[in-house]
C-alpha cells in the first residue's frame, strides 16, 4: 500500500546533500505531497503495516520522518490518505524502511 503525506517542515541539511545516491533529498520542499510505499521487508509480518505509516493518525496529527543515509535530513509531515498504489512523481516517491 501507499501513504500520501504533506511535508510540513524539513531541516536545511536535506538541501545540502550532494552525494550521488542521496541527491533526491534536495528535491524535498515544505508543502509538497510525497508518496511512501509500504513493501516487504519493512512490512510487519503480523500487522501487514509499516512502522511510521500514520495508521492511527488523523489528518491533523504532525508525524516525524528521517531520511535513511542522512539522519540530519529530517522533518515533519501530515498524513493525507492511504492508497493501494502510489501516484506521485518519481522524485516524490519513497519507501518505508
N, C-alpha and C positions, 0 to 999 in steps of 0.2 A: 504494500500500500504506500501511499504518498501523503505527506502532510505539507500544506502551504502555510508559510509564516510571513508576516510583515516585519521587516527589520526595524527596530526602534532605535537602537544605538549600536555603535561599534567603536573599538579603540583605533587610534591612529596607526598602530602597528600593522594593521591589515594593509593599508595603503603603501607602507614602506617595504612590504615583502617583494623581493625580486629574484628569489631562487626559481629556476625554470619550472619545477614541478609545483610550485606554490603561488605562481603569479595570479591564479584565479582569485586570490584574496583581494587583489587590487580592484576587482570589479564589484565588490560589495559596497552598498550605499544605504544610508538611512532611508526608510520609506519604501524600499524595494520589496517586491514579493519574491520569495525564493521557495523552491520545492525541495523537500528532503525525503528520499525514498528509504523505506524500511525493508531490508533484504537480509537473508542469512549471510554471514554468521552473526550479525548484530541483533537479529531477532531472538527473543527469549523463547526457548523450546516449549515452555508450559503455557505462557500467555499469548504467544504469537504477536508480541508487540516489541517495539524498540524503546530502550530507555531514553527518556527526554522527548518523547513524541507529543507530550502535552495532552495525553488521552483524557485525563480528568480535568483539564484546564478549560475554562470558558474563554471566550474571545477577548476578555478584558485583562486576563492574567498575563503579567510580564514574565517570560521564561528566559533563562540564561543559556548561551551557547558558547562553545570554544572550538577553534579550528584545530584539527589534527595537524601536527607538524610545526605549529607555532602557537604555543599557549598564550602568547601576548596578543594574538588576534582573537578577540572575544567581544561579546556584546549581548544585547537582549533582543527578543522578538516576541510577537504575539501570534498565537495560532489563529489562522483564518478558517481552515477546513481540512478534512481528511478526504482523499480521493483514492480511487482504485489505481489510477495511473497518473504519473506526473505529466504536466503540460507546460512547464516553464522553459524558457530558452536555455540552451546548454550552459551558458555562463552563470545561470541562476539555479542550476540543478545540482544537488548534493546527495550524499547518502549518510545514514546514521552509522557510527562505528562503535 
